[in-house]
Every structure is written in structure tokens, then in C-alpha cells.
Amino acid sequence: MPTVGATNEPDPNRVGSFPRGSRHGDRSSSARPRETAIDYRATTDTPTAAEMKSVERVLGEPDSMWSGAGERSPADDHVAYGGFRHATDRRHLLLPALHAVQDSIGWVSHGALNYIAQRIPVSPAEAYGVATFYDLIATEQMPSRVARVCDDIACISQGANQLIEDLEARIGPSGVTNGEEGAWIRSACLGHCEKGSAAFVQRAGDTAVTIAPATVGAIVAALTGAAPHAAAPVRLQDHALPALAEARVMGSAAVRREIATSRIRGRGGAAFPVGVKWEAVASASGDTKYVVCNADESEPGTFKDRHLIETDPFAVIEGLAIAGFAVGATKGYVYIRGEYREAEQQLAAALETAGDIGFDIEIRRGAGAYICGEETALFNSIEGFRGEPRQKPPFPTVTGLFGAPTVVNNVETLAAVPKIVLEGGAAFAARGTAESAGTKLFCISGNVRSPGVHEVEFGATVRELIGLAGGVEGHLQAVLTGGAAGTFVTELALDTPLTFEDAPAGGASVGSGAIVVFNSDVDLGEIVSRIAEFFSHESCGLCVPCRVGTVRQHEAVLRLTTRGGDVVSDLATVKELGVVMRDTSMCGLGQAASIAVESAIALGLIGGDR
Amino acid sequence: MTDAPLSNPRLAEVTINGQAVHARAGATILEVCRTNDVDIPTMCFLKTLTPFNSCRLCVVEVSGSRNLVPSCSRTVENTMEITTESDRIATARRTLYELYASSVDLSLVDTETRRWMGAYNVNPDRFGSYVPHREVMVQDDLYIRDYDKCVLCFRCVGACGPDAQNTFAIDVAGRGLTATISTEFDITLPDSACVYCGNCIAVCPTGALMFRSEYEMRKEGTWDEDRQSITTTVCSFCGVGCNLELHVQDNRIVKVTSPMDHETASGHLCIKGRFGYSYLQSETE
């Protein structure tokens, strides 16, 4: 990390003539702040040539001396650049620019941040606020290779603790640099739960890779040696996108009618009727509208969206294009989780293969923040702000991405759209149950014989779904349904159908479609603590009930699971925190942060006599 | 109440604690409540800044809404039924104050906050008392920053940024409980874009940001607000006409603020109005 204020030391790697934007000539030897193109002031920390090059891959070459180009030319004195409009127009490129530096250099130095800030332009303090929001962007110098190793709930059931112990023995503790072997850091769920263990390796100057299943040997090899062989992507064949053509023949109103008839509800977890959302955006006023595919799948135990994108990216692209056509959107975005590099490449390849489909789709990459799966936080992230949620109302259908009416749908929801268009909404609605139409993907992992993604008609029970995954390995203790924001069930409730109408009565949740099975060898106290820790790590920090409440909840759960405190008082604390977080948190993260913990207590899995 | 359109579209008819009142359409619930003498606690809200929605203390019940609703940012709608006091709301506010107390030094919060904490029987040690963990940042002659007292209300960020000063020297960095107000890479204020307008200090509700003069006097034990008088005058440095409130103790200016309800500056000043008073007392030095 650059020393505070120490900017006078000459650095042979630094570009000597920078900064070049001062009205008063070269002041690079001065520690005084200099002026950027629109009044944002920065220190004189300068970028290296490599850092500048990586930023310019996103932002292009600077077009004048004012934005950092070469020597001052006479023309520079007679042209007004920048201005508020210019600044706000390019703010959305902030995260891609940070990504570019992180990817090629391995961290964002003060000089690199200054250059990005000058080029966007945005104030360095704001750019720093955005950079520090994301787990995958480092603002302190890191080893050029960093492995993020999953220690989340599904992986714990598969022996993640042993893997971590072995890594500590081989490399050292989490987060600490150990010479050439690089560093490793504990990570929340990486979305490869069916493979038993996973690591995400960031490599400066090279594309990040996922290792799953992850072993100490494979992780060390990725940190020190040649790149591991990435899994061969599913081969893409020319795809005609017949449903998109059909939708254009039908007309947008007819497409929306079919979607409404299908009674499909959102597959991301909130289960909002898709037809209602589309109709609201279609009838909203304004010339600019957006459709966004939410591929920021980060719910622990969930990997269906990654699976869909890797195996059938055209369905997602086609569904998004149909959504765009149906609501009159001007552009579509896919916001994909930063750890899903392989899926992102697959999706990009599919977009390329599909060619001109008459609808503009852009892929945006997240940078390691669960909260960005919340729709309004996702907008802020794309727009180049910290990925904090916005107070609703106004809802995205009225004021969404860049302030325009916006449809946000989950990957699985959009992937179902082409089929609905081709076969008709009635055919889709004929499957499933009264309140839960169609089919649903469930991700079954943990202690089952063959974990994976299974598509079933709505109505299947938890027991049937576990059966599809080969049944429980060992003696069943509990099942987490719906993800970290879902609920635990035990043997007694396994015959509950996982439908929107029946699941709550049995204490189960559909949620994101995650089903994590734990056998009697698993320490459930550890699982519940990990869930509580997950929420406190992922809280954005904007509102108090979530920022402080998730931490106090984690502390109480730790005391409950280690029997280190007054059980009665801690149970009361968890209960009251749950009520207050649910009642007062701004977004779904805080509102749902206590659900799994409270369900574990209600079932006596923690905090009571078993 | 019915959904029948009102005769005057500029008015919304709402119910506050069972009492029907007419409100200006587009006003926030908080605004309407305060206009009607219904008091609601706030921490992050300040009428001269865009609502930040961070403290959640101003939550109320609104009919048809599953969760409590922050009254500072939610606008009234016709036929809205609003409840500002209930067991549910009291539990929420008490717990929120207790969460604050568990993570932040509240020793210098304003009297309003103290009053509300008393009213809701707040037990500051409910979740454990806060542990000091950051040094006071004294980097220049004008400001100090004591982030152990920071409730992360975002007021200073708004005042430094788009709501007043447009300097953007500070923003929130990090995430979750470790999030903090910071310059880029935590450089000192003199190295940063800060222009020393003092507007961040003027809006800080907890004493996390303080003028150096006040900080030193508090340290010496000489700061005594009971012995201070406030004189209102007009700043003499330029022609804008910002009002100044000179806080005077023992015939010396110890702090300069500006009235929030004054239309010229809305409580905001520049470095000259805020700190350019030492010539007035040069003879006494």
C-alpha cells in the first residue's frame, strides 16, 4: 500500500511525466494536490505504464491533455472537456476499469486509482469507496496469485475443514502472503457445490480460474505453476433462436399475454409474478427501458444459474432478448457473478456465435459482493456506484437501471421464456401446481450420493428431490432448503412439497432452489454459525439493523453453539434481532438474515437440548 | 377512507395515529408528521441533505406495508394510514439505539437523541458496550476526526459531495461493520481534496467530526456550553451574505456555525466564514 502522502520518492516504474493535466505545468515533483479535468483533486501518485495500458483497454486512449494525454498542445487551451454530463455518462465504466487493473496487475495502486479517477472522471475518494466495496478488488498489494477457497456450508459437509487445515500447514494462515506460493483466503460459497470443494484463483495478467474439486495440490499448482486446465466449455453450435423470431411475429403484447398465462414466477428467490413485472415496465412511460438478467448467483448452495449458462447460454440470451422485445427495452444487461469466469466466457462466446440478434446485450461482471444480487444494488453496481441497495419504492419497474423502468429477471426465469413463447403459456401453466406453475431447477448438494442440478415439475417433495440426487449419504440430520436465506427442515418435514404454496407450512423454503443435506457427522452449530458469519460479511453496511445486527447475531450464535453464554438471554437476543432486522432493514439481505438461524433454533438444532 | 379522487390534486388526505390530516402531495411522512406536531426520532436525516435511509430510527407503520417504513424518505400517498408509535415501533427504535451503543461511542450525541433513548428505555449495554479501537485523527489545525464516534449516518459524505460542497473528498470505504468514512487510501485531509469548508463537521450528529478548537478545549476541560453565547451576524468576506452564528465563550469565538433555516447557505459555509475569525481576536492574543 502506498505510504500516506509520500509521493516525492522517484519510482523507476512510474511514468515520469505524469501528471500532465496541470494548468501550471509539470508539478509531478510536488506533493501538492493537482487538478484533474473537472475539479476533482488527487494526490500526485502516478500510474505505471502497465496500469495505464490496462485502464486504456476499457476507457480508450485519452483524447486530450486534460484527461492525461501526452504533451500539452495549443488545441488543449481552446477546448472545454469534461463537465457534469461527461462525468455522469462514463461513471458506469468505473467497475470495468477497476477490473482491468485488478486482472492485469493484481491490485489497484494509488496511482492506478488516480488515473482511473481522472479518466472517468470521478473523485478518487468515491472510486476508492467503490473499489473497497468488492472482495475481488484489492487496494493493498497482494501476491500476483490469490486462491479463494470455499469454506461455506456445502463444502464443510464435504470436508472443507480438512482442506483448510492442510492449506494452513502447507502455505500458512488464510490471507497471509507466503513467498512464492502466493496467498489463499477463505471464501463464501463459490457456486460449485456439486463438486465437493472449490477454489477461485485470481492470477495477475491471466484469466482467473476455478478449481473444483479443489485439493491442496491443485491449489498450490495453480498458485505457483502453469495454469490448470480449465474444463472444456460445452461446444456451441449455431443457434437460430426460433423463439425470438416467433416472438417478433406474435408482437410484444401477445408475448406478454403468454407470459402472464404461464403464471411463471421469478426463480431468483422472491417468486414475483413475471407477467406483472413485464406489464408494468411495458406500460411505464419513457423512451429508455432496460432488461437485466441477474446472474449474480451467490446464495450458498446454489449453482443452477451457472449450470444453465454453461450448458445452455442461448436460452438465457434468447429469453433476455424476448423480454427486451416484450417490454420495449432499448438494451439488455447480463450481470454475472465475478467468480463465474468460465460461465462468463461461455456466455460471451454464445453472444458472439449468435451474432446480430437485433437486440443489444452487454455482459457486466460483478466483483465479489452477495448484496449485488439484490436488484437495486445490482443497478448501483452497473452504474459505477457502491453496490448498496436503494430504498423502495420507487420500484425498478418505475425507476430502475440509470433511472429508467427496468425488468430484472433471474437466469432460470429467462431461460424458461423461449419455451413459453414456442409452446404457449397454457402448456407451461399445465405443469406444476396451482400456485407454482412449470418446472423448477433444484440444486442438491451436501451429503447426498450424486449431487447436482435437477429439473422437476413443481410439486416434488424434499424427500423426492434428495432421492433424485441418489439419497442421503449416512444418517440424515437436517436439510437446508432455499439457501442461506432459507430454512432448515428435519426428517419430519421431508414430505413437504417444495412449492410456493406448500413449503411454508412444512417449514421449508423454495428460495433459490438450493437443497443442502447434512448427515449426522456434520456439526450443525458450525453450519449455522457459518450462515450467520456469511450475512455479517456480506452486509453492505448502509443501514444499522443489518450492519450491526448481523454481527451481533453471529456473536450470539457462536455463544449458543459453543455453549459459552447465557442460553436464555442469547435466544431472546436472536429472536429480537430477527424481528428488528426484518422490520427495519432496507433490503432483503437484512430482512432475511435471521431466517435460517431462527429456523435452526425452532427445530432445536442449536441452542437447546437435542 | 375511500380511493375517491380528492378535489385538490396537490393535497393528499392521510391519517396519522387515527387523525385525518391534509398533507402536501409529494411531502415525506416525516415532514407531514412534524408539521402536525407528531414527533419522530431521527439520526441520519437532516432537512438540508438528501435522505440517506441509514439509521432507520424514523420508521413508522404504514397500512398495507409488510415492513416498517422510513418516514424521512417515503412520500405520503392519498388514504395512507400512518402509525408513529406502537410496541412494534418502540421495540425497533430501542433495539436500533442499542445496536448503535454496542458499536459506537455515543457520549457526545445531541440532546434530542438522549431524550429519545430515555423515552425508549434504551439499555446501552444490551449487546455489549462498544470497545474503543481507533485513534483520534488530528492532522491539521482545523479538524479532528474521531471515528469511534461515527454512526455512519452519511451526512458528512452528502455535505462534502452532491448535497452542498461538491468536493467529494470523502466517501464510505469498505463494507459491513468495518465500513468507514475515508479519503482515498486513507490519506490525510491536507493531502486530500478537502477544502476545509467545515460543512461535514456542521452536520455530524455525534461529535465524530469536531473543530480542533472545540476538541482542544474539551481535552483541557474548558469547553462549557452553558457559558457560551451565540451572536448571529453576516459574514463579511464576500457578497453572498451567509449568516454566521458566533459561539462565544469568555469573550472569545470558539466555534462558527450557520443557521440551517437561512435561505442563503442552508447552514453551509466556506473556509473563510467558518474559520476566518482569528483577526477579530488578534488584539487579545
Interface residues (C-beta under 8 A of the other chain):
Chain A: M1 P2 V4 G5 A31 P33 Y40 R41 A42 T43 H110 L113 A117 S123 P124 A125 E126 A127 Y128 G129 T132 F133 T139 A369 R386 Q391 P393 S536 H537 E538 S539 C540 G541 L542 C543 V544 P545 R547 V548 G549 T550 V551 R552 E555 T573 E576 L577 V579 V580 R582 D583 T584 S585 M586 Q591
Chain B: P51 N53 S54 C55 R56 V59 N67 L68 P70 S73 R74 R88 T91 A92 T95 L96 L99 Y100 S102 S103 F127 G128 V151 L152 G161 T167 F168 A169 I170 D171 V172 A173 G174 R175 G176 L177 T178 A179 S182 T183 E184 F185 D186 I187 T188 D191 S192 A193
